Amino acid sequence: MTLNHDRLLELGLNFAGTIVKYPFRFDLPVLYVKGKMFALLGRHGEFESVNLKASPEEAGLQRQAYPGSVLPGYHMNKEHWNTVVLDGTIPDDVIVEMFIDSYQRVIAKMPKKDRVGLE
């Protein structure tokens, strides 16, 4: 079964310090860790999607590996964010790795005092 918003929310809310908010629209959840967003759930055409943070190099490689399903982050810094379309093209385990990496990248940029209990 293809990952969807419900499964990603369930996974993300199991990460230490994670909460969900709806800052843009009532139907677009955003996962935050210590006030910093790491996953923005949205739509791309008929499919659900999620914006995830990545290194510039990794973001480019992901776009090359999955053209049409990994796109420059919609309404985000396109160097550091990708929109991942949940259309069944990308294996679930790859999406989960991207999701975990996004969470870890956000934590890595936090001051040491804010990272306590999250790593």
C-alpha positions in Angstrom: 0.0 0.0 0.0 1.3 3.4 -0.9 2.1 5.9 1.8 -0.5 8.6 2.4 -1.0 11.6 4.6 -2.6 9.5 7.4 0.3 7.1 7.5 2.9 9.9 7.4 1.2 11.8 10.2 1.1 8.7 12.3 4.8 8.1 11.6 5.8 11.7 12.2 3.9 12.0 15.5 6.0 9.1 16.8 9.2 11.2 16.5 10.3 13.0 19.7 9.1 16.5 20.0 6.8 16.5 17.0 3.4 18.2 16.8 1.0 18.9 14.0 -0.4 22.4 13.1 -2.5 23.8 10.3 -1.0 27.2 9.7 -2.0 27.6 6.0 -5.4 25.7 5.6 -7.5 23.4 7.7 -6.8 20.5 5.3 -3.0 21.0 5.0 -1.2 19.6 8.1 2.3 20.6 8.8 4.6 18.6 11.1 6.9 20.6 13.4 9.7 19.7 15.8 10.4 22.4 18.4 8.7 25.0 16.2 10.5 24.1 13.0 8.6 22.5 10.1 10.0 19.3 8.6 7.0 18.0 6.6 4.2 19.9 4.9 1.4 17.7 3.6 -0.4 18.9 0.5 -1.7 17.9 -2.9 -0.1 17.7 -6.4 -2.9 17.4 -8.9 -5.0 14.3 -8.0 -2.3 12.9 -5.6 -1.4 13.7 -2.0 2.2 15.0 -1.6 4.6 16.0 1.1 7.3 18.7 1.1 10.5 17.4 2.8 13.9 19.0 3.5 17.1 17.6 2.0 20.6 18.6 1.3 21.0 20.4 -2.0 22.9 17.4 -3.4 20.4 14.9 -2.2 17.4 17.0 -3.4 18.9 17.0 -6.9 19.6 13.3 -6.9 16.1 12.5 -5.7 14.6 14.6 -8.5 16.8 12.8 -11.1 15.9 9.3 -9.7 12.1 10.0 -9.6 11.3 12.6 -12.3 7.7 13.8 -12.1 7.3 12.3 -8.6 10.0 14.4 -6.8 9.9 18.0 -7.7 11.4 21.2 -6.4 9.6 22.2 -3.2 6.3 23.9 -4.0 6.4 27.4 -2.3 9.6 26.4 -0.6 13.4 27.1 -1.0 13.9 24.8 -4.0 17.5 24.2 -3.1 16.6 22.5 0.2 13.1 21.3 -0.2 11.4 18.7 -2.5 7.8 18.0 -3.1 7.3 14.3 -3.0 4.2 13.1 -4.9 2.6 10.1 -3.2 1.6 8.5 -6.5 3.0 5.0 -5.9 6.1 5.6 -8.1 8.5 5.9 -5.2 8.9 2.9 -2.9 7.5 3.4 0.6 10.8 2.7 2.3 12.5 5.4 0.2 9.8 8.0 1.2 10.2 7.0 4.9 14.0 7.5 4.6 13.4 11.0 3.0 10.9 11.7 5.8 13.3 10.7 8.6 16.1 12.7 6.9 14.0 15.8 6.8 13.3 15.5 10.5 16.9 14.9 11.3 18.1 17.8 9.2 15.8 20.2 11.0 17.1 19.0 14.4 20.7 19.2 13.3 20.3 23.0 12.7 18.9 23.6 16.2 21.0 25.0 19.0 22.4 22.2 21.2 20.0 23.0 24.1 17.0 22.5 21.8 18.3 19.1 20.5 18.3 17.5 24.0 16.0 14.4 23.9 15.5 14.6 20.1 18.6 12.8 18.7 
